[in-house]
Amino acid sequence: VEDEVKRSLVDFLAKLSKDGVNSGALLGWNSSSDPCKDRWKGVTCDARNTTVGKLFLDNLGLVGELDIGLLCNVELLADSLTVLHLENNNISGGISSEIAYCKQLTRVHLNGNKLYGSLPASLSMLNNLKILDVSNNKFFSTLPDLSRISGLTVFLAQNNAISGEIPRFDFSNLKQFDVSNNNLSGAVPDVLGHFTTASFLGNPELCGDPLPNKCPSSPQAENIVDNSKSSSKDQIIMFVGYLVLGLVFVFLIIFILCKRIRRKKKIVDSLPQKAEATEDGDNSMYKSSTYESLEYKAGFSKSENSALVSSSLVVLTSPEVNGLRFEDLLKAPAEMLGRGNNGSVYKVVLENRMTLVVKRIKNWEIASHEINQRMRRLDQVKHPNVLPALAFYSSKEEKLLVYEYQQNGSLFKLLHGTHAAETFDWASRLGVAATLAEALAFMHQELQDDWIAHGNFKSSNIFLNKNMEPCISEYGLGTVTTPASSSEAFKDDVHGFGVILLELLTGNLVRHNGVDLTDWVHSVVREEWTGEVFDKALRSEYASEERMVSLLQVALKCVNPSPEARPAMNQVVVMINKIKEEEERSAISYEP
Ligand SMILES: Nc1ncnc2c1ncn2[C@@H]1O[C@H](COP(=O)(O)OP(=O)(O)OP(=O)(O)O)[C@@H](O)[C@H]1O
């Protein structure tokens, strides 16, 4: 490490003493040694020990003035420093605008000090910043506009004295945001439902959703109503203008309503007797005045329709749908749930209250007779954690699959939804991983010789059943039909399983801000900072960190870029069960 870097680090720490003693001496920082080779405490270097990457100086009781300039004005250090941790000390002073020169910073943790002044606008130049924690300090003045930093996922500034309005933030990307207990004022921006009252409380002059107090009507609007100075002529013109606009609007609504009622009447007339039979099931769609049939929703044309005759729907062996006819499906009220890569998905409520999901597959490049064969084979292989197809239809023009509707949603939603993660603890996540591994291994073993892999194994295809157990859906909808390509497809499933493990461990999306989850985890682990990958919601469960690391290792084996190097699913089961046993043993030994 260059002398200039050493000197600036020593000078930086010289301004921060511990119990009146130069903390440099305590941590072994002196210009005559090397921060990397001589392992200065709190310093992490690159793999070749030539540049300083991270400073961890948390909880050291450091007292003195923060001088960011000493770090960021030295080009060699500014170009390599990615992490600055100074949490929970007694440091005072402010953040100087020179912080912008430390362009590589990704994490800045300054919480729990006595820092004051304003947060400099130059923070917005830190393009790589992911986490900025300045909470529990004495910062005042206004918040800087950080909306340009697209990768910012955590912004914490609670418990300061910051004033002014909340500037723009990219709330769609932020995972944590807290500005509670400050002096902020004005309206809370649209947080897209990502954050609750807790993030904004304790700012008496802040108003609007999600806070309970509404904002007063805007001064502009008040002006229009109250402005006694505006001439009466202007007022008359404005009044007439509003009146005309209002009338046009009312006519437009009446016109649209009439059109809708006429259209709905046509559909209702074509439906069989219904709502009475659906007393306590999911009959909301029947009762709703806006439902439309699957036939209408999916837009089956008349010519196609005549080909869709009841005898052509193949009902598989599940007793729940015995005697289901195609007409029943087509006439049942339907709601589109989404459009995936392979086609559209509809929720359909039958007359007998059963709620089904109909998946309409586009461009499934498999011959109809092969689909027939495959679905019948899949029907013979039952596992409690695999959702079976209940029925299917396959013609040249249309391919439909019918599943039972799962009202508890997907694993994807559980992990990444608004109220995600907090209640999804480590033991449950490990349980989900073990159950899925066993179910997938079972299916692989049974269907190896039929060359039927899952084909699209991902968290949005895993659902939680009535008992909140994970169930694999859409097994066997891939396009593989040869033994050679099937072995690759089985390995793709293992990769998909590895990615699900990474989602369970990190709580992150498969692709976030253009960064692939697997690449990100690899890069963090390579830098020997494995603890950072785990979901914040799991970090309180320190006792289990060893098992989390073990599960991470299993995940990394599964996502190995080379398919041959990935383990088979039955090997994965053995590895995960071992981790589960260790977890159970440690849980017992922790019991009082
Ligand atoms: N059996 C089911 N029960 C409840 N919801 C379902 C069921 N199957 C699918 N869905 C929901 O329907 C929507 C669309 O499903 P789809 O499978 O097309 O999406 P996807 O998994 O993102 O894409 P694809 O599987 O085509 O790659 C999703 O919101 C999904 O949660």
The ligand as an SDF file (V2000), in Angstrom:
LIG
                    3D

 31 33  0  0  0  0  0  0  0  0999 V2000
  -52.4680  -22.4840   -9.0570 N   0  0  0  0  0  0  0  0  0  0  0  0
  -52.4350  -21.1580   -8.8550 C   0  0  0  0  0  0  0  0  0  0  0  0
  -53.0630  -20.6260   -7.7870 N   0  0  0  0  0  0  0  0  0  0  0  0
  -53.0490  -19.2890   -7.5550 C   0  0  0  0  0  0  0  0  0  0  0  0
  -52.4280  -18.3890   -8.3640 N   0  0  0  0  0  0  0  0  0  0  0  0
  -51.8050  -18.8680   -9.4590 C   0  0  0  0  0  0  0  0  0  0  0  0
  -51.7670  -20.2640   -9.7650 C   0  0  0  0  0  0  0  0  0  0  0  0
  -51.0400  -20.4320  -10.8990 N   0  0  0  0  0  0  0  0  0  0  0  0
  -50.6480  -19.2040  -11.2960 C   0  0  0  0  0  0  0  0  0  0  0  0
  -51.0980  -18.2570  -10.4440 N   0  0  0  0  0  0  0  0  0  0  0  0
  -50.8550  -16.8120  -10.5160 C   0  0  0  0  0  0  0  0  0  0  0  0
  -51.1250  -16.3620  -11.8130 O   0  0  0  0  0  0  0  0  0  0  0  0
  -50.2150  -15.3640  -12.2270 C   0  0  0  0  0  0  0  0  0  0  0  0
  -49.5980  -15.7160  -13.5650 C   0  0  0  0  0  0  0  0  0  0  0  0
  -48.9920  -17.0050  -13.4820 O   0  0  0  0  0  0  0  0  0  0  0  0
  -47.8530  -17.5060  -14.4700 P   0  0  0  0  0  0  0  0  0  0  0  0
  -47.4930  -18.8950  -14.1030 O   0  0  0  0  0  0  0  0  0  0  0  0
  -48.2350  -17.2410  -15.8810 O   0  0  0  0  0  0  0  0  0  0  0  0
  -46.6960  -16.4740  -14.1040 O   0  0  0  0  0  0  0  0  0  0  0  0
  -45.1540  -16.6890  -14.0510 P   0  0  0  0  0  0  0  0  0  0  0  0
  -44.8090  -17.8070  -13.1180 O   0  0  0  0  0  0  0  0  0  0  0  0
  -44.5600  -15.3430  -13.7400 O   0  0  0  0  0  0  0  0  0  0  0  0
  -44.7750  -17.0420  -15.5410 O   0  0  0  0  0  0  0  0  0  0  0  0
  -44.4050  -18.4120  -16.2300 P   0  0  0  0  0  0  0  0  0  0  0  0
  -44.7090  -19.5520  -15.2790 O   0  0  0  0  0  0  0  0  0  0  0  0
  -45.2690  -18.4370  -17.4440 O   0  0  0  0  0  0  0  0  0  0  0  0
  -42.9460  -18.2710  -16.5400 O   0  0  0  0  0  0  0  0  0  0  0  0
  -49.1920  -15.2490  -11.1050 C   0  0  0  0  0  0  0  0  0  0  0  0
  -49.5150  -14.1210  -10.3290 O   0  0  0  0  0  0  0  0  0  0  0  0
  -49.3910  -16.4950  -10.3100 C   0  0  0  0  0  0  0  0  0  0  0  0
  -49.1040  -16.2690   -8.9400 O   0  0  0  0  0  0  0  0  0  0  0  0
  1  2  1  0
  2  3  1  0
  2  7  2  0
  3  4  2  0
  4  5  1  0
  5  6  2  0
  6  7  1  0
  6 10  1  0
  7  8  1  0
  8  9  2  0
  9 10  1  0
 10 11  1  0
 11 12  1  0
 11 30  1  0
 12 13  1  0
 13 14  1  0
 13 28  1  0
 14 15  1  0
 15 16  1  0
 16 17  2  0
 16 18  1  0
 16 19  1  0
 19 20  1  0
 20 21  2  0
 20 22  1  0
 20 23  1  0
 23 24  1  0
 24 25  2  0
 24 26  1  0
 24 27  1  0
 28 29  1  0
 28 30  1  0
 30 31  1  0
M  END
$$$$
